[in-house]
Amino acid sequence: MDQQQEQKPLPSSLYTEEYFLTACEGYDEFTSSEGEHLSRRLSAAFKLAEVTPGMVILDVGCGRGEILRHCAQLGADAVGIDYAIVAVRMSQNVIQAVNGVMPGRTAVMQADAKRLPFPDAYFDRVLMFDVVEHLHPWELLEAMREVHRVLKPDGRFIIHTAPNVWYDRYAYPLVRLVRTLMGEGAKYPKDPRQFGVAVNQHVHVNEQSLWSMGRALREAGFEGKVWLDSPPQNRTENVLLAALRWLAFDVPPFRWFFEREVFAVASKR
């Protein structure tokens, strides 16, 4: 049995409106501002694209559609694709509110990231925010090869994915042990995919590390920079924890395991 038969794509029915409004990154900011404001990590990822007027942008896995809105506000033409019909409908609602007002044009359609319905060398930027972890390795390779095809020779491919799989595999058990000793173990389930947003155990199938993300990009024909980051840390709760946080988040090789977010900026090789 080949990999594609063993690792079937996740059904789009898993991605409901409830998921996008209660579990998908940036939902708090979206519901409170109707997409006008981005979450910290979506904002950080979007900033990397350096969108300028006249660019043509593709948002792969556009979700609720707020990234399309922000591209248009900067004067770019933005197209969003998502294979979940719920996401397409939500994005359409967002862009209908801005079309005719924003400088850039927007569009959204239902499509498979592994078969992008666009011509070669068409986009200045391709964005893939919080999508990688939902694609099996064979799917990710096919999707990245499609991105490579539709990206202009001087274009840029921007990725954000979380969590860092090394955190889940190696750091989280230690964090859970320390928190249990502190009497906070009830907040830390054994399966890290259940931490914070329990639905992730059903939709996360391919978390990345610093190294695997770079390898996947190279295999698809890209070169670029991959790095780790994390939400701001509380460094003042007590001296011991502050010291441990400094060691975990500022000092290699520890930070390779404790930083939770993976970013990449790549171009065609």
N, C-alpha and C positions, 0 to 999 in steps of 0.2 A: 504494500500500500504506500503510495507516494505522499509527500508532505501535504499537498493540496487536499487530498482525501482525508488525511488525519486531522488537519487543521482547517475546518470549514469556517468561512467568514461568519462573524457574529450576525444574528438576525437583526434587521433594522428595527424590529418591533421592541427591542430592548431600549431604544432611544425614544422615550416618550416626552411629552411636554413637561411632565413632572420631573423627569430626569434633567432636562435643560434648565428648569427653574429652581431646582433644589439640590442638584448634585454636580452639575457641570461647572468647571472653573469660571468664576466671575458672575455667578448667578445673583449674588447679593447686590452687586453694583448694577447689574442689568435691571433687576426688578425695581430698584429704587430710582433709577435714572432713565429707564427705557432705552438703555444702550448708549446714553450720552457719555457715561464715565466707564472706564475700563478698570478691571482689577489690577493690583500691583504687578502680577506676573504677566498678564496679557499686555499691559502697558509697556512693560520692559521688553517683551518680545516684539511688539509692534514698532517700538522705537528703532529697533535694529534694522528694520526694512528701509528706513530713511526715504519714505514715500514723498515724491515731489509732483507738482502739477504736470499732467500729460502722461504720466506713467499708466501702464495697463497691469493690473494686479489680479492674481488668482488666489482666492482663499479656499484651500482644500479642507473640507470638513467645516463649513462655515457656521454650523450650529445655529445660534440665535440671530446672527447677522450683524452684530454690532461692529465687527471689524470692517465690514463693507461700508458702513456709515462713516467710520473714521477715515477710510481711504477717500471717500467722496468729499469729505470736509476739507481734505488737503488738495483737492483738485485732480485726483486720479480717477481713472475708470476702473471699476472693480467688479469682478465676477466671482460669485460664490457657488461652490458645488457641495452637495451633501447627499449621501445615499439614503438618509432617513427623511421620509416625506414630511414628518413633523417639523424637522429642522428647516426644510425648504419653505414650508408655510410660515413659520415664525420669522425667517429671514425676509420673506416677501413683505410681511407686515411692517418690518423695520424699514426696509428701503422704500416702500410706498410713501412713507411719511417724509422722506427726504428728497425723492426724485422731483426734479423741477425747481428745487430750492438750492441744493448743494451744487458746487462747481463741477464735480465729477459725476459720471453716469454709473449706475449700478444695475446688476442683474443677478439672478440666482436660478439654479436649475438642479434637478435631481440627476445625479450621475455617480458612477463608480470611480474612485480614485485610481483604480488599476486600468481604466480605459477612459482617459480624459477626452472629451469631445471637442478638441481644439486643434488648430494647425500647428505645425512645427514652429519653434522659435517665435512665439507670439507674445509672451509675457515678460515684462521687466522684472517683476517680483512674483515669486510663488511662496505663499505662507502656509505652514502646516502647524497649527497651534493645538496641542493636546489631542492629537490624532494618532501619532505613532504607536502609543501604548494600546490602541484598540485594533491594531492590524497584526496578524500573525506574520512571522518573519518572511515567508514567501510573498505575502500580500504587500508588505512594506517594500520589498525589493521591486516588485512590479510597479507599485505606485511611484517610487522614487525614479525609476526609469522613465515613466511617463512624465514626471516633472522635468527630468533632464531633456526630454524631447520638446516640450512646449516652452521651455525657458529660452530667452534670447541668449546669444553667445556671451554678452556682457551682463546678463541678468544675475539675480541673487536669490538663493533659496534659504528661507528662514524657518527654523524649527524650534519649537518648545515642546518638551515632553516631561512628564513626571509620573511617578517618583523615580529617582535613581534606583535601579534594581539592586545595587550593592548596599544601599541603605536598608532596603526591605530584607535582604538575605542575611546581612552580617551585622549592621549597626542596630537595627530595630530590636532584635532580641536583647541586646545589651541595654538599650534605652528602656525597654519594658521591664527588665530585671531591676534596674535602678529605681524606676518609678514604683515598682511593686514594693521594694524595700522602703520607699518613702510613704507607702500607704495609698498610692494612687493607681494601683494595678488594675482596678476595675475600668479605668479609662483606656487601657491598652490591651485590646484583644490579641490572642495568639497569632491570628492571621493579620499581617499588616495591611492587607487589602481591605480589611473591615474597619481600619482606624479612620475616624472622621466621617467618611462617606462609605457606608457598607456596600452600596450598590457596585462599587468598583471591583469587588470580587467576581462579578459576573461580566464586566465589560473590559477589564484590563487583562490582556493576554500576551503583551510583549513589552514590558518595561525595559528601559535601556540603562547602560552604564556609560561613563565617559568614553570607554574604549569601544564598546559595541556600537555606539552611535557613529563614531568615526569610521569604523569598519563598514557599516551599512552604507554610509555615504560614498566611500571609496568604491565599493562593489557596484554602486549604481552610476559611477562615472563622475563623481564630484570630488572637489578638494576644498578645504576650508578649515574653520576653527570650531572646535567643540569645547564647551566649558560647563562647569557646575556652579550653581548658586542656591540660595535658600532664602526663605522669609527672614526678615530681621529677627535677631535673637535677643532675648532678655538677658542682658549681661550683669544684672544687678540684684537678682533675687537672693543670692548669698555667695560668699566668697568661693566656696568649693565648686558650686555649679557654674559660676562665672568662669573659673579656671578650666573646668571641663569643657565648657562651650568654646572657649578660646582654642583649646587643643583640637577639638573636633571640627570646628568650622574654619580655622585659619591656618592650620599646620598640615602640609602634606606629610605622609600619605593618608592621615586620618580623615582629612576633609573629602577625599575621594569616596569615602564610605558614608559620611554624615551629611554632606550637601545633598539636597533632595531634588533639585530641579536640573534638567539638562537643556542647554541651549546650543544651537549651531547656526552658523552663517556659512553658506557654501556657494561655490560657483562651478561651472562646467570645467572639467579637467582638460 
